[in-house]
Amino acid sequence: MLEPLDYEAVGLISGLEVHQQLLTKHKLFCRCPAGLYTETHDGEVLRHMRPTLSELGEYDGTALMEFKTKKEIVYLLNHMNVCTYEMDDTPPFLVNQEAIDVSIELCLMMQMDIIDEVHIARKQYLDGSIPTGFQRTAIVGVNGVLPFHGRNLTITHLSVEEDSCREVKDRGHQIVWRTDRLGMPLTETVTGPELRTPEEVRDAILLCGMVARSTGRVRTGIGASRQDVNVSVRGGNRCEIKGVPRAGYAVPLVHNEGIRQHRLLQLRDELHRRGFTTPESIRVEPIDVSDIFAGVDLGFIHRALEAGGRVFAVKALGLGGLALYPTQPETTFLDELSGRIRVIACLDEAPIVLSSAALPQFPDKHRVIERLRKRVKPGDNDDYFIVFGPEGDCRTAANEIRLRFADATEGVPKETRQALTGGFTTFERILPGPDRMYPDTDSPPTRITEQRVAEIRARLRPAPWVRIERYMKWRVPEETCRYLIRKGGAECVDAVVEKTGVDGLVAAIEIGQRAKALKRAGIPVERLGAAEWVDVFGLLASGRVGRESVPVIATRMAKDGLTAKVAAASEGINVVARGEWLPDLDTLSMDGYLTEKGDTPDKKLRFLAGKAMDVLKGRAPAKEIAEALRERLGARR
């Protein structure tokens, strides 16, 4: 159960950045294969990152933050899916035109204006996720809309860009990345800040995903689609929840982020009441207390000291009790400090930071606290925090405690936050600004001609909402409509209806529901494309098989790669004249039927029909079998 929050009262608004990998043969700026994942490596590369000035001579705040972490960055390379481009040892190839075409197709689906010339820019990243220190990206379309909940949802722009590495390990001052995903083409679709509830965020993610999948030109599976959700409340700032993997996860994440920001604004007001109205008014003092904790029976302290580290008490003047101020449900402001210290100071052994108001139990605790108070000399309204590890990192942690409280005097800091299980978030980095973007002088622009756009428009598939409206007129359940579009079954249904004349509801149910059940049972029905389904339903439309035989034939085709006719013959399925199969019903009896009080003719009919289907093995349509059995049961009464 989510803690109550009045979204309208707090002024909650959200927007999306939906990242979708494209189904191309090659990567975006080289000719390495896209989508070839590996778990082994042939070599390693070690890098250190440093920030660079923007065109206006400014450093991006995020880049400076990442630089403070002093990370040692290790890349794991496999020769099958990387080349010297990924390591920034050779210039980029010309941009992958197939990826540009798919991007244009997505733009047209969302009614966007296509850019006349696609210009490549560099977006700086110093977290190590891209060895070059920047991501190559380009805007393809702007000013789009999607029909959403009875209104239009604004799509501000769509970009095509290269994907980043996969994180393997991040401990202390070392982070390890696998490079197989690096450079794969993906699009970033950005919506306007027009989503007012967590449920709207979820539905918008599903809509954007359905639009992308309806093209049949995007990748599916874990990691192929990732969402960043931007959230703010009235009086606060935009925070970005990074890497939301599933639409449903957005509901608790956005809800709890709304609560967090609302409470941070309340904490700001409390700080102002105490006289802390500016960042400069926050003061802390780091004090080495390693000798006090020497011999204390706390494993994390013992390990830090044994490794040559230190223990510091960080005195925070006038901030007593605020570390335990609630933020997200079941979390406090101490978690805000912990997240910042973990990322920037690289002190990542739990509990990372302790508050004087919440020290754990350990032997001789009272004596240690007494010595701490004598050393730190906290006033009645002061607090102190315990950090442990290498001395340089502890001093960095002390400064981060000061900076985080300084941010709190202004309310909600602009942050990128990592999504955690349970609907919670933690600090990932300072929110990047415009200073990290600059032109890529290695890549020429790509001119987009009217003829190219027209050719792509001509082969554009129907929009998802158009298909859903048509299918629902056939009385297809909405859930089935959406499943068909997401999984590519809509193309098969449309081809079957067009080429065989089979009822649309029948085609949609068999392909969208029964085939789904077969897949869950382990049948590889994904091997069947539009042509194969047309063959199956061609037999049904010609009267050579009954509807109940469709999943049987499809199963045999999927397993053995047979044609519909051969699969039907191998299963002994071939509708014959009524006179040929009618005598076989004489062999049916009620043996095995458990007679109970209140049995009805319909129950008996269903029992006998099941036995008849086993005997006839597809030689008669189920509807005709039922009619014959009904006549016989009626004659006996």
Buried (B, 14 or more C-beta within 10 A) or exposed (E): EEEEBEBEEBBBBBBBBBBBBBBBEBBBBBEBEBBBEBEEBEEEBEBEBEBBEBEEEEBBBBBEBBBBBBBBBBBBBBEEBBBEBBBBEEEBBEBBEBBBBBBBBBBBBBBBEBBEEBEBBBBBBBBBBBBBBBBBBBBBBBEBBBBBEEEBBBBBBBBBBBBBBBEBEBEBBBBBBBBBBBBBBBBBBBBBBBBBBBBBBBBBBBBBBBBBBBBEBBBBEEBBBBBBBBBBBEBBBBBBBBBBEBBEBBBBBBBBBBBBBBBBBBBBEEBEEBEBEEBEBBBBBBBBBBEBBEEBEBEBBBEBBEEEBBBBBBBBBBBBEBBEBBBBBEBBBBBBBBBBBBBBBBBBBEBBBBBBBEBEEEEEBEEBEEBBEEBBEBEEEBBBBBBBBBBEBBBBBBBBBBBBBBBBBBBBBBBBBBBBEEBBBBBBBBBBBEBBBBEBEEBEBBEBEEEBBEEBEEEEBBBBBEBBEBBEEBEBBEEBBBBBBBBBBBBBBBBBBEBBEBBBBBBBBBBBBBBBEBBEEEBEBEEBEBEBBBBBBBBBBEEBBBBBBBBBBBBBBBBEEBEBBBBBBEBEBBBEEEEEBBEBBEEBEEEEEEEEEEEEEEEBBEBBBEBBBEBBBBBBBBEBBBEBBBEBBEEEE
